[in-house]
């Protein structure tokens, strides 16, 4: 068995004392930056790159990779406890995770995140080990037309994200699309809605937007009641899941893992897309969709599994082709070259100890993360006992540091002020920011791929239906539209009948 | 009497200033240096900059820290360097897009020639034209013939409107006298990906992004853009030797400082960069990336930058590429 031999080699490499130590350092740092809002993997890895110069390439990559997937574990913590996404991939975790905390189930929410992430990490590592090359081939069949159709499907499912009014959800998606238009147009190179501010040429950054709309607005709302928030400290219970919760979370974890693994392969996908998709799927499949947004455990388990699975499988195109699917992987490719390794398909054959050592370390790292995170839960939920007058200035400070670190740019920090106020207005109007975020993330990708497809097809839109994969995605999107509107139609008919009576 | 005193004072001041500058350069650097890379971490200039600064730390006896300040094609980071103190402790590492920017942007907030002083070149690397190995273009000639038969119909990829990969490709179409359809992407990875499966006909890839894929046969190289064959891809012919003898363009990386940094410091930095580029460790690392560790004096580099700016301005003008 070649796979067994390879894995043996991998574990031999990863289980040396030195590599175990670097793996642990990586995942510990990852957990920490995950917990700290805004501070993401890219600046951390860039900052720590010089430290790895003295290490062997394998140790260096093991540590840097640990930072990335470790951050997926930590990112959910603040989402759940203070409605503040620690990473962009934990935005959806705010929806139900924070509500769970309000219901006194913060411990259970954190536990399901750790367990779901561990399961997803384990499965995704196996996928990387067993199927990396064929999956790469599969991902390569995804052209601009397929991307566009996938984004259409994603946007339509964004409606499902909201648990309130349909009109408001659609409005928020459109607003998200508009905000996503700010910045340089890929096709013409013209800066749109930048108002001459150079810092806006590349668009509004995702991190200040998420911070402003989720965290800052929440703080503003809490401060309405003086420095006291409607705290749930008395109700904080342990982190053991009830049998009912296990039954709801388990299938969500499996589905989230598969979905996240698939989307992680696609460029620009990574962890963010998977988490949104998993939430949508869970809500659609649930027999009690009305509980979503009010503390449904499946709404935490699915996305948190998906983001970790996506983080893992996004290594595949980087390792098998040397083509990085996201900014973190681009940096990993850079780290490889600094360590004298030429990224590309031959990494697997020419540096097998590196490839398999990294894969094995991912598995070990996930075990470490589980052991590290479960006891930490007791500490994290103590955060809820910290008086709010002390907690919120600390949150604001960490947010500001995190937002600054994304591009070392003060404009991003300033942007959180109007965005925070906007978020507060949304809160007052009962408009939810999650569909806006999805519109903001998907919109630019959708536009880019739509225009690219039409450029390539000389303006012929039939290409979206003649390419089979694209057609399937569009049919799914159409089916979803029907599924969303049908209940509304039937309900209207019901009321009509009631009136007639 | 009055005049004489003034003269003496002036002479004294000049001497003192000159002496202090010399002393300053001798002591320099007394604390850590910051190198701003106005591009994202992991980009070609970032990697080259990190390799060089890693070894400069040893030579200068002070840590050299890289800071990425990406945005607006490098303008944001460049402005940050220009606004910093001209004491030689804040430097910039950028790519050929420093020269391309002055051609592609209608109104730059700075003057690339007056607000910055050229310190040293960090290396040059050609582009390599890559295509789908199973696609309809087995040779450069096949591609050019196809483009002649269907003007402005055959798509090619670039890493963005006005990016150096776009301008290099545009330069080729001008040289070959053909018209092709430009498909801009948001960076190198997607552009090379779509070219490797034939969605676009070719991509003018910086060698470091394509070399691994070429060696494994995932993309087919049609030619390198340098005047001579590249050491890392000796079997790949140049575009020049395939019927376009005047064709030569490349990507390069350089170091700059704010304009008012004293000359002795510039000289010292240039000498240090050139020392580093001759180290065997740097040569091996550069070889994996396909970068040629050329060295230049500050004067040679300044002249080189000016020639490059003129070249890019001509490409933009002749290609009717809309300025941003």
Interface residues (C-beta under 8 A of the other chain):
Chain A: X42 X43 X45 X46 X49 X50 X53 X140 X141 X143 X144 X184 X186 X187 X188 X189 X190 X191 X198 X199 X201 X202 X267 X321 X322 X323 X324 X325 X327 X330 X331 X332 X333 X334 X335 X337 X338 X340 X341 X342 X343 X344 X345 X346 X347 X407 X408 X409 X448 X452 X455 X456 X458
Chain B: X40 X41 X42 X43 X46 X47 X50 X51 X54 X65 X66 X67 X68 X69 X70 X71 X72 X73 X75 X76 X79 X104 X109 X153 X155 X160 X161 X162 X181 X183 X184 X185 X186 X189 X190 X192 X193 X194 X196 X197 X199 X200 X208 X209 X211 X212 X213 X215 X216 X218 X284 X285 X288 X289 X322 X324
